[in-house]
Amino acid sequence: MKKYYTRVCNFAYGKLSVKLVNQKKNLPLNKNKEISFSQIEIISRSSTKIINLKDIKKLSTLLRKKVNKDLKIIVKKNNNFSNLNFKKIPNVMGVLNLTPDSFSDGGKFNKKKEGENRAFNLLKFGADIVDVGGESTRPGSKAISNKKEWERIESTIKKTSKKISLSLDTRKSEIMEKGIKAGIKLINDVSGLNYDLKTINILKKYKTPFVIQHSQGTPENMQNNPTYKNELLDIYDFFEEKIKFVRSNGIKHNNIIIDPGIGFGKNLKHNINIIRKVSIFHTLGFPILLGLSRKKFIKDLSGKNDTKERLGGTVASSLFSMMQGVQILRIHDVNELIQSIKIFKELIKR
């Protein structure tokens, strides 16, 4: 039997909707009237078509039931957790790499009190949560020992976790458990719970909210010719299976975030298609996180206009993702992104 996927599209954001669509008849995302959609794209592995919401009634009985079930999931309100408020789009996750070798900021914040100071600066700039990492997962990087990873992050976590909502970027169950005991509010596992089989037990034991990220391969080999039959639908199916796995292992709460993993086992085509149609993942029923900040796709698209910080491409792709209803953006340049969001939102009110 052919499998169909429902993607909301033709967004309306604030008063920007006035010239585009009749917002009163739109589909609000997670009961958030700030952003809504007037059309859906019905996708299978062999076809795709876009229809207006009012034309859903013209679909075949089985397809209409499928679409209406998906739309109920889209409008259902997400619970808030880990200092993330899903009435606000987007929430901002500030990046704090306490490593000597991360791809864009390695060695900047891993000495003395620099990590601690950076965490408080990210909070001051407006980050809702700060994502702390002690092991680089850039393309080509190799795993480090648990001891070394914990040594890099322990002091900063313990000195900031009482005042700042912290996420922990790690693949290792031992580091997760130590972090949770030290005050971590969210686990962000770039391996999608695949690297360490004990991870699921830690998440169940402490009932800690977590991110499931999609990646293909490991950081060491993930960019060696990544391939998909259909990157968008393959990743969607991955999340469906991973949620079943989580449920079968006794995790019943919904404090889960999904991240398609831009740059983790994806080439330029894969990354762009995921960003363009990221709203397909809303039908999974969980908040979406995207890590776009300073990623290589910006260099690939901008060519000679590339800069080390890639701030322009980060802002552009972040604003586009916000329009798709992405609830969380993982960002290095928190102050600059929040400034751009404030200006953008103010302009579309006029």
PLY file of the C-alpha trace (Angstrom):
ply
format ascii 1.0
element vertex 350
property float x
property float y
property float z
element edge 349
property int vertex1
property int vertex2
end_header
0.00 0.00 0.00
1.34 3.41 -0.98
2.42 5.58 1.94
1.47 9.26 1.92
3.00 12.15 3.84
1.35 15.51 4.60
3.33 18.75 4.50
1.78 22.10 5.39
2.80 24.96 3.12
1.95 28.51 1.96
2.67 30.02 5.35
1.11 33.08 6.93
3.11 34.90 9.59
1.46 37.69 11.53
-0.05 40.33 9.25
2.08 39.11 6.35
-0.86 36.81 5.68
-3.17 39.68 4.70
-2.01 39.77 1.09
-1.47 36.05 0.76
-4.42 34.22 2.22
-7.49 34.53 4.41
-5.85 33.78 7.73
-9.11 32.99 9.51
-9.41 29.85 7.41
-5.79 28.80 7.85
-4.38 25.92 9.85
-2.59 27.24 12.98
0.57 25.41 14.00
0.33 23.97 17.54
-2.59 26.33 18.26
-0.21 29.23 17.65
-2.09 31.91 15.73
1.16 33.70 14.91
1.96 31.22 12.16
-0.48 29.25 10.04
-0.76 27.53 6.67
-3.36 27.61 3.90
-2.25 24.66 1.78
-0.93 21.14 2.12
1.37 19.12 -0.07
0.50 15.44 -0.30
3.68 13.49 -0.97
4.44 9.88 -1.81
7.61 8.31 -3.16
6.21 8.55 -6.68
4.13 11.74 -6.70
3.36 15.05 -5.06
0.55 17.58 -5.30
-0.41 20.78 -3.49
-4.03 21.50 -2.59
-5.91 24.15 -0.65
-7.32 23.17 2.75
-10.86 23.53 1.45
-10.17 20.85 -1.17
-9.32 18.11 1.32
-12.96 17.01 1.16
-12.43 16.09 -2.51
-9.80 13.47 -1.70
-10.53 9.75 -1.64
-11.91 8.44 1.65
-8.71 6.75 2.81
-6.47 9.66 1.84
-8.84 12.19 3.41
-8.75 10.27 6.70
-4.95 10.18 6.59
-4.66 13.90 5.90
-7.18 14.88 8.56
-5.35 12.74 11.10
-2.11 14.54 10.23
-3.74 17.96 10.50
-4.99 17.16 14.01
-1.39 16.46 14.99
-0.21 19.74 13.46
-2.68 21.90 15.39
-2.19 20.06 18.69
-0.39 22.21 21.24
3.17 21.21 22.20
3.98 21.12 25.91
6.71 23.50 27.09
9.84 22.05 28.69
13.53 22.84 29.34
12.79 26.59 29.35
11.50 26.32 25.77
8.18 28.04 25.06
6.54 26.69 21.93
4.08 29.56 21.70
7.14 31.53 20.60
8.65 30.85 17.19
11.53 30.46 17.17
13.24 29.55 20.43
17.00 30.06 20.25
19.54 27.47 21.39
22.93 29.10 21.86
25.98 27.03 20.90
28.81 26.65 23.43
31.59 24.39 22.17
34.19 23.75 24.87
36.47 22.03 22.39
39.77 22.84 20.70
38.61 21.58 17.32
34.94 22.35 16.54
34.48 23.46 12.93
33.92 27.20 13.43
34.68 28.13 17.04
37.04 25.44 18.31
39.49 26.77 20.88
37.62 30.02 21.55
35.86 29.15 24.81
37.70 26.14 26.26
40.22 27.93 28.49
39.83 29.02 32.14
36.52 30.84 32.65
35.85 31.58 28.97
33.15 28.89 28.73
31.35 30.14 31.80
31.48 33.75 30.59
30.26 32.76 27.15
27.30 30.88 28.62
26.19 33.95 30.56
26.69 36.16 27.50
24.49 33.87 25.40
21.82 34.13 28.11
22.18 37.93 28.13
21.83 38.05 24.35
18.52 36.17 24.62
19.23 32.46 24.23
16.43 30.33 25.70
18.81 27.43 26.28
22.57 26.94 25.89
23.89 23.76 24.24
27.19 22.71 25.83
29.48 20.28 24.03
32.89 18.80 24.84
33.43 16.62 21.78
33.58 17.90 18.23
31.32 16.09 15.75
32.43 18.08 12.71
32.94 16.04 9.51
36.07 13.93 9.84
36.33 14.18 13.62
37.10 11.18 15.80
35.58 10.19 19.15
37.42 11.13 22.33
37.44 9.39 25.70
34.65 9.90 28.22
37.21 11.22 30.69
38.47 13.93 28.35
34.95 14.95 27.27
33.76 15.35 30.87
36.90 17.24 31.91
36.17 19.83 29.21
32.60 20.55 30.29
32.31 19.73 34.00
33.31 23.09 35.46
31.19 25.18 33.09
28.09 23.05 33.63
28.37 23.08 37.41
28.98 26.84 37.54
26.13 27.82 35.23
23.35 25.21 35.42
21.55 26.83 38.37
21.09 30.08 36.45
20.97 28.94 32.83
18.90 26.24 31.15
21.53 23.94 29.65
21.40 21.33 26.93
24.17 18.76 26.69
25.53 17.86 23.26
26.87 14.32 23.73
26.55 10.81 22.33
27.64 8.99 25.49
25.45 7.63 28.27
28.07 8.16 30.99
28.42 11.85 30.07
24.64 12.21 29.89
24.19 10.83 33.39
26.89 13.03 34.87
25.44 16.04 33.10
21.89 15.36 34.28
23.13 15.05 37.87
24.93 18.40 37.43
21.77 20.19 36.27
21.40 19.55 32.52
17.81 20.11 31.31
17.98 18.60 27.80
20.06 15.90 26.10
21.08 16.55 22.49
22.42 13.36 20.90
23.64 13.93 17.34
23.75 10.17 16.72
19.99 9.76 17.11
20.52 7.45 20.12
22.56 5.07 17.93
26.12 5.61 19.20
25.73 4.26 22.74
23.12 1.56 23.36
22.93 2.48 27.06
21.65 5.96 26.23
18.02 4.88 26.16
18.33 3.54 29.72
19.65 6.87 31.02
16.87 8.81 29.30
14.27 6.46 30.76
15.79 6.50 34.27
15.87 10.29 34.61
12.93 11.15 32.33
15.06 13.92 30.86
13.84 15.69 27.70
15.96 14.91 24.66
16.65 15.63 21.00
16.64 12.87 18.41
18.86 13.98 15.54
19.16 12.19 12.24
22.64 11.43 10.97
23.95 9.02 8.39
27.16 7.31 9.46
29.51 8.77 12.08
31.25 12.18 12.08
34.41 10.41 10.90
32.80 9.10 7.69
29.38 10.77 7.33
30.35 13.00 4.41
31.83 10.16 2.36
29.21 10.09 -0.41
25.96 10.14 1.63
23.06 8.63 -0.33
19.28 8.39 0.07
16.39 7.09 -1.98
14.51 10.22 -0.96
16.25 12.23 1.77
13.08 13.92 3.03
10.98 10.76 3.30
13.85 8.54 4.43
14.49 10.89 7.35
10.78 11.08 8.16
10.64 7.27 8.28
13.73 7.25 10.50
11.96 9.47 13.04
8.83 7.30 12.97
10.89 4.20 13.71
12.94 5.95 16.38
9.81 7.13 18.19
8.51 3.53 18.14
11.86 2.42 19.58
11.68 5.03 22.34
8.11 4.01 23.25
8.96 0.31 23.24
11.72 1.04 25.73
9.38 2.62 28.24
9.69 6.34 27.51
6.11 7.61 27.49
6.55 11.39 27.82
6.39 13.78 24.86
9.29 16.02 25.87
11.11 15.08 22.70
12.55 17.26 19.92
13.43 16.11 16.40
16.34 17.44 14.36
16.81 16.43 10.68
20.56 16.93 11.12
21.68 19.45 8.51
25.21 18.54 7.43
25.25 15.18 9.19
25.55 12.73 6.33
24.02 15.06 3.74
25.32 16.78 0.63
24.19 20.20 -0.62
21.14 18.84 -2.45
20.01 16.88 0.60
20.43 19.86 2.94
18.56 22.29 0.70
15.64 19.91 0.10
15.32 19.31 3.85
15.31 23.02 4.67
12.89 23.86 1.87
10.36 21.27 3.00
11.15 21.00 6.71
7.49 21.59 7.59
6.78 17.94 6.66
8.10 16.95 10.08
5.30 18.78 11.93
3.04 15.77 11.41
5.29 13.75 13.72
3.87 15.83 16.57
7.13 17.05 18.14
8.97 20.40 18.03
11.56 20.72 15.29
15.13 21.88 15.87
17.45 22.96 13.06
21.19 23.55 13.29
21.91 25.87 10.37
24.52 28.09 11.96
27.71 28.55 9.88
27.12 25.25 8.06
28.92 24.32 4.84
25.79 24.61 2.68
26.09 28.39 3.16
29.58 28.32 1.65
28.41 26.07 -1.19
25.60 28.45 -2.12
27.36 31.78 -1.56
30.60 30.86 -3.36
33.00 33.79 -3.41
30.79 35.65 -0.94
31.53 33.13 1.79
32.90 34.38 5.10
34.23 32.50 8.10
31.22 33.43 10.26
28.64 32.90 7.47
26.32 35.19 9.39
24.33 36.31 6.35
23.54 32.76 5.27
22.73 31.77 8.84
20.24 34.62 9.21
18.62 34.02 5.81
18.14 30.29 6.32
16.97 30.83 9.91
14.28 33.32 8.89
13.13 30.95 6.15
12.94 28.08 8.65
11.01 30.25 11.08
8.43 30.73 8.35
8.11 26.95 8.10
7.24 26.87 11.80
10.58 25.51 13.05
10.38 25.94 16.81
14.08 25.90 17.78
17.16 27.26 16.01
20.64 26.22 17.16
22.84 29.28 16.73
26.36 30.57 17.42
25.57 34.26 16.81
22.61 34.59 19.16
22.63 38.38 19.49
22.67 38.95 15.74
19.99 36.37 14.99
17.61 37.67 17.64
18.15 41.18 16.33
17.20 40.05 12.81
14.10 38.23 14.10
12.91 41.29 16.03
13.33 43.55 13.00
11.66 41.05 10.68
8.67 40.58 12.94
8.24 44.30 13.39
8.39 44.98 9.66
5.71 42.43 8.76
3.30 44.04 11.23
3.16 47.19 9.10
0 1
1 2
2 3
3 4
4 5
5 6
6 7
7 8
8 9
9 10
10 11
11 12
12 13
13 14
14 15
15 16
16 17
17 18
18 19
19 20
20 21
21 22
22 23
23 24
24 25
25 26
26 27
27 28
28 29
29 30
30 31
31 32
32 33
33 34
34 35
35 36
36 37
37 38
38 39
39 40
40 41
41 42
42 43
43 44
44 45
45 46
46 47
47 48
48 49
49 50
50 51
51 52
52 53
53 54
54 55
55 56
56 57
57 58
58 59
59 60
60 61
61 62
62 63
63 64
64 65
65 66
66 67
67 68
68 69
69 70
70 71
71 72
72 73
73 74
74 75
75 76
76 77
77 78
78 79
79 80
80 81
81 82
82 83
83 84
84 85
85 86
86 87
87 88
88 89
89 90
90 91
91 92
92 93
93 94
94 95
95 96
96 97
97 98
98 99
99 100
100 101
101 102
102 103
103 104
104 105
105 106
106 107
107 108
108 109
109 110
110 111
111 112
112 113
113 114
114 115
115 116
116 117
117 118
118 119
119 120
120 121
121 122
122 123
123 124
124 125
125 126
126 127
127 128
128 129
129 130
130 131
131 132
132 133
133 134
134 135
135 136
136 137
137 138
138 139
139 140
140 141
141 142
142 143
143 144
144 145
145 146
146 147
147 148
148 149
149 150
150 151
151 152
152 153
153 154
154 155
155 156
156 157
157 158
158 159
159 160
160 161
161 162
162 163
163 164
164 165
165 166
166 167
167 168
168 169
169 170
170 171
171 172
172 173
173 174
174 175
175 176
176 177
177 178
178 179
179 180
180 181
181 182
182 183
183 184
184 185
185 186
186 187
187 188
188 189
189 190
190 191
191 192
192 193
193 194
194 195
195 196
196 197
197 198
198 199
199 200
200 201
201 202
202 203
203 204
204 205
205 206
206 207
207 208
208 209
209 210
210 211
211 212
212 213
213 214
214 215
215 216
216 217
217 218
218 219
219 220
220 221
221 222
222 223
223 224
224 225
225 226
226 227
227 228
228 229
229 230
230 231
231 232
232 233
233 234
234 235
235 236
236 237
237 238
238 239
239 240
240 241
241 242
242 243
243 244
244 245
245 246
246 247
247 248
248 249
249 250
250 251
251 252
252 253
253 254
254 255
255 256
256 257
257 258
258 259
259 260
260 261
261 262
262 263
263 264
264 265
265 266
266 267
267 268
268 269
269 270
270 271
271 272
272 273
273 274
274 275
275 276
276 277
277 278
278 279
279 280
280 281
281 282
282 283
283 284
284 285
285 286
286 287
287 288
288 289
289 290
290 291
291 292
292 293
293 294
294 295
295 296
296 297
297 298
298 299
299 300
300 301
301 302
302 303
303 304
304 305
305 306
306 307
307 308
308 309
309 310
310 311
311 312
312 313
313 314
314 315
315 316
316 317
317 318
318 319
319 320
320 321
321 322
322 323
323 324
324 325
325 326
326 327
327 328
328 329
329 330
330 331
331 332
332 333
333 334
334 335
335 336
336 337
337 338
338 339
339 340
340 341
341 342
342 343
343 344
344 345
345 346
346 347
347 348
348 349
